[in-house]
Amino acid sequence: MFNIKDLLRLSAVPGIGSARLRSLISHFKDPASVLSASPRELARVNGIDRKTALMIAHFQNGTKFAEEQLSRLNKVEGRIITFWDEEYPSLLKRIYDPPAFLFVRGAILPEDNLALAIVGTRTPTPYGRGIAERFSLELARLGLTIVSGLARGIDTIAHLAALKTEGRTIAVIGSGIDVIYPPENKKLAERISRHGAVISEYEMGAKPDAVNFPRRNRIISGLSLGTLIIETAESGGAMITGSTALDQNREVFAIPGPITEKKSGGANRLIKEGRAKLVQDLDDILNELQSKLKPLIRKEEKKPEPPLSFFERKILDCLGSEPVHIDAISSMTELATSDALVNLLSLEFKGLIKQLPGKMFLKL
């Protein structure tokens, strides 16, 4: 709708954040008109005091900043989506403080309005890892976009599971989109940009400072119909995402965990206080969001289970969401370890179980 360079120049003025940018452009209709306005005209805008009006009118350092930002953006084949563009996510527009513009690698599509955020600890237990993969796979297969924060642990598992189904996923990061953190997720970010988007409200080159992450969490929840919390301590960052989702009048779901496990403390507390809905299976989420998911006619019947041999069925029946060691499986099924391993491998190929380190297995 207007010159992005002018928007970046205006955003470089000290004290001009998203709220003031939205107010100014709503009043003047475009950034160029804001930059050419007199202090008196600027001071008529709601939220703009005399000091800020003078700062905008006399600011001279925005051009270099804008040019540097656009140069960095071009290097990563990124672009900017503004609050006034049709492509800007409609769910995000409805939150209290939506970003005035987003830096984007990839594409945000209309179907991304049917999204669910999945967040949790950076150091999940085997139980948490299995649950995160299972729910992410099932939700992505239904056609929901999986939104998370590209962090280690639950976030990474959620993104990878969505990609595994060739579904869509969006990563919201707390740094510039040219500064991927953690660095080991650079290749993952590239994959996400081809099957969704990596987005940030932070300028190009911005470092992943700790203060950025609580604020970016409002975007994770803001892009989503609801947020699923899988393993978080009571002081964990996922608790902030849960709180912002509640503030935005979005649904919050949580997976319960053992009362002795600190990493389940946050999720258990949210459930106990009635702030999150307890989730045991996919229907607990789908039933709550049913009216919003009507456009998803892909809420198809579950695919029939592939044919199983007698021994495969026997093994599958003794597995659940908690990892089980091969020795225990062998004992419960009365199969030799070597025979059990052959059938476990077959079940893994059929996508029904997952092997974890240490010869541990769980049902998907």
Secondary structure as UniProt FT lines:
FT   HELIX           4..11
FT   TURN            14..15
FT   HELIX           18..28
FT   HELIX           31..35
FT   HELIX           39..42
FT   TURN            43..44
FT   TURN            46..47
FT   HELIX           50..58
FT   HELIX           62..75
FT   TURN            76..77
FT   STRAND          79..82
FT   TURN            83..84
FT   TURN            86..87
FT   HELIX           90..93
FT   STRAND          101..106
FT   HELIX           110..113
FT   STRAND          115..120
FT   HELIX           126..142
FT   STRAND          145..148
FT   TURN            152..153
FT   HELIX           154..164
FT   TURN            165..166
FT   STRAND          169..172
FT   TURN            177..178
FT   HELIX           183..185
FT   HELIX           186..194
FT   STRAND          196..200
FT   TURN            204..205
FT   TURN            210..211
FT   HELIX           212..222
FT   STRAND          226..230
FT   TURN            234..235
FT   HELIX           237..247
FT   TURN            248..249
FT   STRAND          251..254
FT   TURN            259..260
FT   HELIX           262..264
FT   HELIX           265..272
FT   TURN            273..274
FT   STRAND          277..278
FT   HELIX           282..288
FT   TURN            289..295
FT   TURN            297..298
FT   HELIX           310..317
FT   STRAND          324..325
FT   HELIX           326..333
FT   HELIX           337..349
FT   TURN            350..351
FT   STRAND          353..356
FT   TURN            357..359
FT   STRAND          360..363
//
